[in-house]
Amino acid sequence: MKLVLALVRLLAAPLPPAAPLFGLFPFFPSIAFIPFIFIIGGGHPFQTVAARARTHAERSGDSRPHAPDGMRGLGEETSLAELLRVVRAGEEEDQRFLASLASLEADVRLLLASSRERYRVHGYFELVGPLAEPALAELHAAFLAAEARPLEVLAAGEDDPRALAYARMFVDARFRARVSLSVGWEDDARELRKGLAVLRATTDGFVQLEQREAHAIARRVDLAASLLRARRNDLQALRSPERDLEGGRVDEVAVKALFARAQAPRAEERKLAMVRAQTEAILLEQRMSRSLFTTRLASEARASIDERARVLAQAAPLRVEALRALPDSPEGRDAADPLRRLGPTERMRWAQFKAREGLALDPLDEDLAWAAAHSADFLFGPIESRPLYDRFLALRGLRAHDHRTLRGRDLDVREEEALEAVQRPLVPARKGSSF
């Protein structure tokens, strides 16, 4: 404990104006983040992410399911009935749990957006160009593009705003870490949002889930929530001290040294110097990243992350086949001759088979849900199609009974079809139909 307090005091001490934040000694980034991990995680700094949370849960007598990061989760082995009980949020504790999941996307988005002011003060957006309000994604993309041709960008010298902006980002280890953290976070946010939407639609709509589907959704919600929590903690730890933001200071010594390397007299010397500079910057970021929650959780949950990627990859070709089999879809109208020679009923049956096969792998795919619903409506009628249409609407963030989700929304053809279907009165099948 005394060691941790000493490290905290070291970090709190003001630095000399000319001292770079991560230039005090080679291993400063790795040491600097130990107190952050200890304070945020609430456990021993060298325990795994999940182990610290589970230790805390065991001490408090918490026997509920846990996500991959050790925090409370839905649980991949939880029964469908128990999952729906939690989603109904009849107890105050469940309400707080669901609210914490729902706030994760906004928390990460806010932390990423809060870095805009720092970037504006340092002139980073000059790299993007004359855009009035460039998005952070555009800035990150411009930086990565410049990384592929650093000498070309820096050749303009310190007087060029774009070159100066790139040089400042080049030596900013925190910026590099934020770029890494921003990659893929929206996919996790979408996974979490869609998974919760389908579970809620099972309680207040027509969606029907099998136990296997419920397990898959719970597993993916827990994984996405864990990764978002890790990103949120890392972005909080990476927030710059206020004195840096107010003063608009960067490591100008390192910036000038970088320009000096890029302006060496011989081309071969410039190229070699830039390779060394990039290697040093990347190694510095890697030392910092080793202490981040996201890096360690990605290692601990590697099996779950790989399994999710495998399932999505297996479902992708089935989605293409299902949409191509539908005779009245844009993909179906451009299908190859073997499919086009089949009659509408045969093509709908094939689409239904492929869409159901795909949904068994990926129950959160909106295209597969719509293909299954559309073909089921043709083949079997509304009793079979309504739960699938409602799942499609839930995945699109639409609820037929909630006008707030429809207000100001420009519905596309699929959404209009699905809304009409879920509000259509159930009638007996016509004589002679395939139902």
N, C-alpha and C positions, 0 to 999 in steps of 0.2 A: 504493500500500500504506500509506503514511504517513497518507493521508486516512482510509482505512478504520480504521486503529488509533486515530486521533483520535476518530472517531465512536463506536467501541466504548468508549473511555474516557469519552466524554460520557454514553453510556447507562449506564455502570456507576457514575457518580458519584451519590451520594445526593441526592435532591431535598428541598427544604424541606418541612416538614409540610403547609403550606397550598397548595403548588404542585400544580395538577392535572397528571396524567401527560401529557396531550396539549395542555395549555394554555400551554406555554412560548412558542411562536410558531406562526403559522398553518400552516407546512409541516412541523412536527415529525413527524407520522405517516409522511409519505412518506420523510423522511430516516431516521427511526428504523428502518425496516424494511430499509434497504439492507444493513447488516451482517448481519441475519438471513439475507437471501437469499444473500449472499456466503458466509457460513459454511456454511449448509445445502447450497447448490447446488454449492459448490466451483469456481466459475468467475467470470468477469467479471460484476459486478452488473447490467450493462445488456445482456447477451446474453439471447436468448430461452431459455426453459426447456429446450427440446429441443436448442438449439445448444450449450449448456454441456455437457450430458450426452454429446452426440455428439463434441464436441471431446475430452472425457476418454477416450471409447471409442477414438477414432482414435489418440490418443497412446499408449494401452496396447495397440494392435494388435487390438482387439476387432472382429471382422467378423460377429458374430451379429446376428439381427434385432433391431430396436428398436421400442419402443412410441412413441406420439405425444409423450411427454415426454422421449424420448431414452434412456431406460433400457432394459435388456434386455427383450425381449418375445417372443411366440410368432411374430410375423410373419405378415401377412395373405397373403403369397405363398408361405409355407412349405408344402411338400408334406405330404399326409396322413401318409405314412410317417415323415417327419422329426418331425412334431408328436407322433405316438404314441411315437416314440423318446424325445423329451424328457419326455413325460408318464410313461413307464415309469420314469424317473429312475434309469437304470442307472449314471450317472456322478455323482460327488459334487457337481460344479458344478450339474448339473440339479436335484439334490435341494435345494441351497441356494436356487436360483431359485424352485422351486415352493413351498418353505417361506416365502419372502418374500412370494409372492402370497397364500398362505393366511393369513398373519398380518395383512394389511392391514386387513381388516374389524375384527378385534379391536383393532388399534392405534388406529383412528379412534374406535371405541366407547369405549375406555378414556380417550382424551384428552377426549372430550366429557363422559364421566362425571366426570372429575377436576375439572371446573369446578363440580360440584355443591356442594362444600364452600365455595368462594368465594361462591357464590350464597346458601348457607345463612347464612354469616357476615353478609352484607350484607342479609339479610332479603328477598331477591327472591321467595322462594316465598310470601310473604304475598299476592302478587298473585293466586295461583291460588285460594286459599281454604283451607278446613279439611282438605284431603286430607292423609293421614298421610305418604305417600311419593309426591308427584307426580313424574311423569316429566318429563325435560327438554323433550320435545315439547309437553307440556301448558303448561309455563312459557312456551315460545316462542310458542305459540298465544295464550295469554292476553296476552302483550306486544303481539303484532300486533293483537289485538282492541282493546286499549287505545289503540294508535296511531291507530285510526280515530276515537276520541272522547276525546282527551287532556284537554280542558277539563272534561268530565264526571267523569273519574277524579281529576283534581287538585283539583277543587272542594272535596273533603273536608278538605284542608289537611294540614299536616305531622304532625298527631297521629293521622291515620288510617293504619294499617299498609299498606293496599293502595295508597293514594296515595303514601306515602313509598317503597314498593318500586318503583312505576312511575317515580317521579321519579329514583331512583338508576339504574335501568336506562336511562332516557332519556338521561342524560349519560354513560353508560358506552360508549365507542366500541368497546372490545373485546367487550363483550356483543353489540352490534349486529353486529359482524363474525362472531361465532360463530353467531348466528342465521342469517345468510346461508350460512355454511358447512354448517350442519346440514340445509339444504334439499336433498333429492334424493340424499344420500349413501347411503342404504339401497338405492336403486334400483341404484346402481353396485355396491354390495356384492353384491346379489342377482345381477346380471349376471355378475360375476366368479365367484361361487360356482357358479352353474348351468353356466357355460361349462366350468369345470374339471371339474365332475361328469360332464358328458356325454363329455368327452374321456377321462376315466379309465374310464368305463363302456364305452368302445370297446376298452379294453385288457384289462379284467377281467370283462366281461359280454358281453351279446349285442347291444349297440348297434352299428349300422352307419351310417357316414357317407359321403356323397359328398364329392369334393374341394371342390366349391362350398360345401357346408355347413361343412366344416372351415375353409375360408378365412373364412367369415362369423363363425364362432365365435371364431377366433383374433383377428380384427379387433376384435370386441366385447370380448373379454377384455383385450386390450392397452389399449383406450380406457378401460374401467372401472378397470383397475389404475392407469393414469396419473392419472385424476381422483382416485382414493383416495390415491395418494401425495402429490398436491398438497395435498389437504385435510389429510393427516397433517402435512406440513411447516408448513402455515399454523397449525394448531392448536398445534403446538409453539412457533411464534414468538409466538403470542398468549397463551401462558401468563403469568399475572401474576407479578411479583416476589414472593418469599416474604414480604417485609416488608409488602406490601399485604395479603396474606391473613391474616397473624398479627395485624396491627393492626386489621383489619376496616375500613380507611379507604376512603372514597370521596371524591369532590370535593364536599364538603358546601357549599362556597361556590356552586358551580354549581347544586346542588340547591335551595338557598334562593332563588337568582336565578330559577330556573324557577317556583317557587311564587309568587314576587312577580309574575312575568309573568301567571300564571294567575289572580291575584287583583286585577288592575287594576280601577279603579272602573267603567269603562264596558265594556259587552259587546263593542262593536266593537273597542275597544282590546285586550281580552283575546284576541279571535279573531285579530287581526293579529299580536300578540306571539307567540301559539302557532305560527302559520304560520312566522314567522321562526325561532323556536326549533327547530322540526322541520327546517326547511331547513338550518340551521347544523349540526344533528346528522347529517343525512344526508350533507351535503357533507364533514364530517369523516370519516365512515365511508368514503365513496367515495375520499377521498385515501389513506386507509389501505389500502383494498382494491386500489388500483392497484398496490401493491407486493407483493401476495400472489401466490403461485404459482397458486392456483386461478383468479384473474381472468385472468392472462396466458395460462395454458394453455387456458382456455375460448376465448380469442380465437384462439390458434394452431391449436387443434383444432376450430374452429367447423364446418368442412366435415364432419368425421367425426361430430361430435355431431348436426348437422342430418341427416346420412344415416341415423344410427341412429333418430332420431325419425321420419323419413319411412318407414322400413321397418316400424317398429312400428305406425305409423298405418295402413299398407296391410294389415298382417296382422290388425288388430283386427276389421274387418267379416267377414273370411274365417273367423275363429274363431266369430263369432256364427252365420254361415250353417252351418258344419259341425256345431255343437252342435244347432242347430235342425233339421237334416236327420235326425239320429239319432232313430228312432221311439221308442226306449225311454229317452231322456234327459228330464229335467224340462223343458228348453227345447223338445225335440221334441214332447212331449205338449201343449204350448201353442202349437204352430205354427199358421200360417194355413191356410186350407182348401186352397189349391193343393198344398201339401206333404202334408197329411193325406190327400188323395185318392190319393197314390201308394202302392204296395205297399212292404212292408218292404225288399225287395231293391233296388228303385229308390232308396229313400231312403238306404240304406246306401251305394250306389254314389255318390250325390251327396255324401254326407258324406265319403266317402273322397277324392273329387276335390277338394273344398274344403279338407279338412284337409291334404292333400299340397301343395296350392297355397300354403296359409298357412305350412307348415313350410319350404318353399323360401325364403320371405321371413324367417321368424323360427324358426330351428331350436331355440330355447330356450323356446318357449311350451308349457307343460305341458298346457293344455287342447287345443291342436291335436295334441299327441303322443297324448293319450288318445283323442281322436276318431278319429285315423288308426288307432290300434291296435285300438280296439273294432270299427270298421267292417271293418278288414282281417281280424280274427278271424272275423267272420260270413261274409265273402265268400270268403276264400282259405285260412283255417286258420292254425295256429300258426307255420308257417315264415315267413310274412309278418308276422304280428302280434307275434311275440316280440321282435324288435329294437325295435319301437315301444313296446311295453309297458315294456321295460327302460329306454328313454329317459325315459318318463314317471316311472318310479321314481327314476331318477337325478336328475331335475329336482326331485323331492320330497325328495331327500336319503335315499332308501331303497335298500338293496342286499340282494338276496335271500340272498347268501352271507355277510353280515356282521350277526350278531345284535346288535351294538352300535347299529346304526341302527334296529332294530326294538324294542329293549327300552324298555318304558314308553310306547310309541307307541300311541295310540288310532287305529287305521286306519279310514279311511272306505271307502265302498263301492268307489270307483274303485281305491284302493290294494289292497284285498283282491283285487279282480278281476285286477289287474296282477300281484300276487305269485303268485297261483294259476297265471296263464298262463305266467310265465317258469319256473316249476318243474314245469309239466305235461310229461310225456314226449311226444315227437313220435311220432305214429301216422299211418299212411297215411290219405288222405282217404277218406271213405265213398263208395261207389258212388252216382252220381247227384248228388253235391254239385257246387257251382260251382267247386271247386278243380281 
